[in-house]
């Protein structure tokens, strides 16, 4: 069973489980991780093969930092519906978060063989390539997405960070443009702080980091930036 879009439930739910599934999805959307995980697991206790619940549980675990557990749940869903794009994408993202870039690339490559225009797969493939240290290839994926969607802020932010990791001042300029242009994202701001740190601008890195972090975390990040600088030959 499977589809090329949304997940397919391959187990029948009773009335209570259907309510629990709705509650799980609402909690997930609200960012209430604990409740979402609890409700998804309650659904799976009643219907272990329910792909929608497996997908939701996997996504929630992945987003909350439990990537290894997320991979386990999403692999179950992928085995049940191997042609399901949503499930395969979620599994690829979880593999990235679990620091398994090669396995993630296999997932995204398979999606792109089926649909070369899958921009989401290209964007996530870029993240996996960056994690693998293949920054030039990652930048190619981000630029491919931006050619199709010039206003894609995620692709632009990823490109900026990738360039910074590769020692390019262009990456700093891109991230500065996003922040100054009003992109309200802690992730983008902290990527800019990292880019400043890799460039050696400790003062700017601290200023941007303090927008989202307390003093202890700022100091910790600054120490990390100093260590990371030895691996990045920054180019003007």
C-alpha positions as CSV (number, residue, x, y, z in Angstrom):
1,X,0.0,0.0,0.0
2,X,1.2,3.5,-0.7
3,X,0.8,6.7,-2.5
4,X,3.0,9.5,-4.0
5,X,1.7,12.2,-1.7
6,X,0.3,11.8,1.8
7,X,0.7,8.7,4.0
8,X,-1.7,5.8,3.8
9,X,-3.1,4.2,6.9
10,X,-2.8,0.4,6.7
11,X,-4.6,-0.3,9.9
12,X,-8.2,0.3,11.0
13,X,-8.7,2.6,14.0
14,X,-11.6,2.5,16.4
15,X,-13.3,5.7,17.6
16,X,-11.0,6.3,20.5
17,X,-7.8,5.8,18.4
18,X,-9.2,8.3,15.8
19,X,-9.7,10.9,18.4
20,X,-6.2,10.2,19.8
21,X,-4.7,10.6,16.3
22,X,-6.4,14.0,15.9
23,X,-5.1,15.1,19.3
24,X,-1.6,13.9,18.4
25,X,-1.6,15.9,15.2
26,X,-2.9,19.0,17.0
27,X,-0.2,18.6,19.7
28,X,2.5,18.2,17.0
29,X,1.4,21.3,15.2
30,X,1.4,23.2,18.4
31,X,4.9,22.1,19.3
32,X,3.7,20.1,22.3
33,X,6.2,17.3,21.8
34,X,5.4,15.2,24.9
35,X,1.7,15.1,24.3
36,X,2.1,14.3,20.6
37,X,4.4,11.4,21.3
38,X,2.1,10.1,24.0
39,X,-1.0,10.2,21.7
40,X,0.8,8.7,18.7
41,X,2.1,5.8,20.8
42,X,-1.4,5.3,22.1
43,X,-2.7,5.0,18.5
44,X,0.1,2.6,17.7
45,X,-0.7,0.4,20.7
46,X,-4.1,-0.1,19.1
47,X,-3.0,-0.2,15.5
48,X,0.8,-0.9,15.2
49,X,0.9,-0.7,11.5
50,X,-0.8,2.7,11.1
51,X,1.4,4.6,8.8
52,X,0.0,8.1,9.6
53,X,0.8,7.5,13.3
54,X,4.2,6.2,12.5
55,X,5.0,9.2,10.3
56,X,3.7,11.6,12.9
57,X,5.6,9.9,15.7
58,X,8.8,9.8,13.7
59,X,8.6,13.5,12.7
60,X,7.9,14.5,16.3
61,X,10.8,12.5,17.7
62,X,13.1,13.9,15.0
63,X,12.1,17.5,15.6
64,X,12.6,17.0,19.3
65,X,16.1,15.7,19.1
66,X,15.5,12.0,19.3
67,X,16.6,11.3,15.8
68,X,17.8,7.7,16.3
69,X,14.3,6.8,17.7
70,X,12.7,8.7,14.9
71,X,14.6,6.6,12.3
72,X,13.3,3.4,13.9
73,X,9.7,4.5,13.6
74,X,10.0,6.0,10.1
75,X,11.8,2.8,8.8
76,X,8.7,0.9,9.8
77,X,6.5,3.3,7.8
78,X,8.9,3.2,4.8
79,X,8.7,-0.6,4.8
80,X,5.0,-0.5,4.7
81,X,4.7,2.2,2.0
82,X,8.0,2.3,0.1
83,X,6.6,4.6,-2.6
84,X,5.3,7.2,-0.2
85,X,7.1,10.5,-0.8
86,X,6.2,12.0,2.6
87,X,7.5,9.0,4.5
88,X,10.7,8.8,2.5
89,X,11.4,12.5,2.9
90,X,10.8,12.4,6.7
91,X,13.1,9.3,7.0
92,X,15.8,11.1,5.0
93,X,15.5,14.2,7.2
94,X,15.7,12.0,10.4
95,X,18.8,10.3,9.0
96,X,20.5,13.7,8.6
97,X,19.6,14.6,12.2
98,X,21.0,11.2,13.3
99,X,24.3,12.1,11.6
100,X,23.9,9.5,8.9
101,X,24.4,11.5,5.7
102,X,25.2,8.6,3.4
103,X,22.0,6.8,4.3
104,X,20.1,10.1,3.9
105,X,21.6,10.7,0.5
106,X,20.4,7.3,-0.7
107,X,16.9,8.2,0.3
108,X,17.0,11.6,-1.5
109,X,18.7,10.2,-4.5
110,X,15.9,7.6,-4.9
111,X,13.3,10.4,-4.6
112,X,15.0,12.4,-7.3
113,X,15.3,9.4,-9.6
114,X,11.5,9.2,-9.5
115,X,11.0,13.0,-9.8
116,X,13.9,15.2,-10.7
117,X,11.7,18.3,-10.0
118,X,11.3,17.4,-6.3
119,X,12.7,20.6,-4.9
120,X,12.2,19.5,-1.3
121,X,14.3,16.4,-2.0
122,X,17.0,18.6,-3.5
123,X,16.9,21.0,-0.5
124,X,17.3,18.1,1.9
125,X,19.9,16.5,-0.2
126,X,21.9,19.7,0.1
127,X,21.8,19.5,3.9
128,X,23.0,15.9,3.7
129,X,25.8,16.8,1.4
130,X,26.9,19.6,3.8
131,X,26.9,17.2,6.7
132,X,29.1,14.9,4.6
133,X,31.5,17.8,4.0
134,X,30.6,18.0,0.3
135,X,29.9,21.8,0.4
136,X,30.3,22.6,-3.3
137,X,27.8,19.9,-4.3
138,X,25.4,21.1,-1.6
139,X,25.6,24.6,-2.9
140,X,24.7,23.3,-6.3
141,X,21.5,21.8,-4.9
142,X,20.6,25.1,-3.1
143,X,21.2,27.1,-6.2
144,X,19.0,24.7,-8.2
145,X,16.2,25.3,-5.8
146,X,16.7,29.0,-5.9
147,X,16.6,29.1,-9.7
148,X,13.1,27.6,-9.5
149,X,12.1,29.5,-6.3
150,X,14.2,32.7,-6.0
151,X,12.4,33.7,-2.7
152,X,12.9,30.4,-0.9
153,X,14.4,31.7,2.4
154,X,15.3,28.2,3.6
155,X,17.4,27.5,0.5
156,X,19.0,30.9,0.7
157,X,19.9,30.4,4.4
158,X,21.3,26.9,3.7
159,X,23.3,28.3,0.9
160,X,24.7,31.1,3.1
161,X,25.7,28.6,5.8
162,X,27.2,26.2,3.3
163,X,29.3,28.9,1.8
164,X,30.5,30.1,5.2
165,X,31.4,26.5,6.2
166,X,33.5,26.5,3.0
167,X,35.3,29.7,4.0
168,X,33.5,32.0,1.6
169,X,32.6,35.6,2.6
170,X,29.7,35.4,0.3
171,X,28.0,33.2,2.8
172,X,28.2,35.9,5.5
173,X,26.7,38.5,3.1
174,X,23.8,36.2,2.3
175,X,23.0,35.5,5.9
176,X,23.4,39.3,6.7
177,X,20.9,40.1,4.0
178,X,18.4,37.6,5.3
179,X,18.6,39.0,8.9
180,X,18.6,42.6,7.8
181,X,15.7,41.8,5.4
182,X,13.5,40.8,8.3
183,X,13.7,37.0,8.2
184,X,12.6,36.3,11.8
185,X,14.3,33.0,12.5
186,X,16.6,32.1,15.4
187,X,18.2,29.4,13.2
188,X,19.2,32.0,10.6
189,X,20.5,34.4,13.2
190,X,22.6,31.7,14.9
191,X,23.9,30.6,11.5
192,X,25.0,34.2,10.9
193,X,26.7,34.2,14.4
194,X,28.5,31.0,13.3
195,X,29.5,32.6,10.0
196,X,30.9,35.6,11.9
197,X,32.7,33.2,14.3
198,X,34.3,31.2,11.4
199,X,35.4,34.5,9.9
200,X,37.1,35.5,13.1
201,X,34.7,38.4,14.0
202,X,34.2,37.5,17.6
203,X,32.4,40.7,18.5
204,X,29.8,40.4,15.7
205,X,29.3,36.7,16.5
206,X,28.6,37.5,20.2
207,X,26.2,40.4,19.3
208,X,24.1,38.2,17.0
209,X,24.2,35.2,19.3
210,X,22.8,37.2,22.2
211,X,19.6,37.9,20.2
212,X,18.5,34.4,21.0
213,X,20.9,32.9,23.6
214,X,21.8,33.6,27.3
215,X,25.3,34.6,28.2
216,X,26.4,31.1,29.1
217,X,25.4,29.7,25.8
218,X,26.9,32.6,24.0
219,X,30.3,32.0,25.7
220,X,30.0,28.3,24.9
221,X,29.3,29.0,21.2
222,X,32.2,31.5,20.9
223,X,34.5,28.9,22.3
224,X,33.2,26.4,19.7
225,X,33.7,29.0,16.9
226,X,37.3,29.5,17.9
227,X,37.9,25.7,17.7
228,X,36.1,25.4,14.4
229,X,38.0,28.2,12.8
230,X,41.1,26.0,12.4
231,X,39.2,23.8,10.0
232,X,37.9,26.6,7.8
233,X,40.3,28.7,5.6
234,X,38.2,31.9,5.3
235,X,38.5,33.7,1.9
236,X,37.7,37.4,1.5
